[in-house]
Amino acid sequence: MGALSRLRQELDELTGELEDATGVPDALRQPEVTRAQAVLADARTAVSSAFLSRRAMILARESIARAQVSVREAVTISRSLSERSAALKADAADLRATSAYVRSGPSSFVSRPVEHDRTDDSVPSGSVVVVENSIPADHPARIPIELAITRTLATGGGEWQVWITVPADSTWWGMRVRGPAIDWVTTLHGPEDQTPEAVATRLLPVARMARAEALYRRSLGRRGAGSRVSDDRRG
């Protein structure tokens, strides 16, 4: 097999890997995947011109090398998304087996304690998330969405309340979130936004904002306590 044929084979293999990676929900929204698509397109152009000169062949090899790195990054983020989706589905199956709350009409869902490694402080203890949910009881994503909301907002710490409204004869859902220093409203437009993964992605910046605000206030409290100690010592 000649050098150019090997480059074309590598390009085909990378294209197949990236296609597999984009099959995971929300993968196409990730910057790593978008970047890999662009780099792979550049590599495809370079390989198509590789026969023109020695210099073109070198550039084609360099393009393939860059594409390999980008595709590996895209595959990694795709695997992470797939694992997150599997975890949500597993939690949903567990909740179906242990909870009898599913019924028609609105419901309230109070989060269970989030199990995590004690050395990992990404989920503060004492987090409570309450969801007022108007998603129809027979909707397959009802429970997974509630779990996604709970798991995501719990990382922000404190107490949260979420309302999901489903207007009759409409394709969109409304969602309102109240939490520590947070009062936020958004719209979930159509099936693409109405999945556990999409809802978690939408809520993650909100949880991070609440966590950052809590850490900032805590640091102010520590500084204030330090000033009081200094004043006492001077007295």
C-alpha positions, 0 to 999 in steps of 0.5 A, a space after each residue: 500500500 502506497 503512502 497516499 493510500 495509507 493516508 486515505 485509509 487513516 482518513 476513512 477510519 477517523 471519519 468512521 470514529 467521529 460518526 460513531 461519536 456523534 451518535 450520542 445525544 447532545 454530542 453535536 453540541 460539544 465544542 470538541 466534536 465541532 472542532 474535530 469535524 472542522 479539522 477532519 474536513 481540512 485533513 480531507 482537503 489536504 489528502 485530496 491534494 497530497 499527490 501534487 508534490 512532496 510538500 503537499 504530502 507532508 502537509 497531508 500527514 500533518 493534517 491527519 495527525 491533527 485530525 487524530 488528536 481532535 477525533 480522540 478528544 471528540 470520542 472522549 467527550 462522547 463517551 462521557 455523555 454516553 456514561 452520563 446518559 446510562 447513569 440517568 437511565 439506571 437511576 430512572 429504572 431504580 426509581 421506577 422500581 422503588 417509587 409508586 408516586 407516578 400518577 396522572 397530573 402534577 406531582 412533587 418529587 423531593 430528591 433523595 440524598 446524593 451518594 458521593 465520595 466523601 473526598 469529593 465536595 462537588 455535591 454539598 451535603 444537605 442539598 434539597 431539590 423539589 420538582 413540581 412536574 406537569 409532564 404527563 405521567 406516561 411520558 418516557 422521560 418524565 422520571 429521568 428528567 426529574 432525576 437530571 434536575 435533582 442531580 444537577 441542581 444538588 451540586 449547587 448546594 442549598 434548597 431548590 424548587 423547580 416548576 415544569 409547565 406543559 401547556 395544552 396543545 403546545 410543543 414547548 415546556 416552561 421551566 422555572 428555577 428558584 434556589 440560593 440567590 437564583 430566580 431563573 426561567 427558561 423554555 424547552 423547545 421541542 423534543 430536542 430540549 426535552 431530554 434528561 441530557 439537554 435539561 442537565 446541560 441547561 441547568 449546569 451553569 445555574 448550579 455552578 453560579 449558585 455554588 460560586 456565590 455560596 463560596 464567595 459569601 463564605 469567603 467574605 464571612 471568613 475574612 470578616 471573622 478574621 478582622 474581628 479576631 484582629 480587632 479583639 487582639 488589638 483591644 
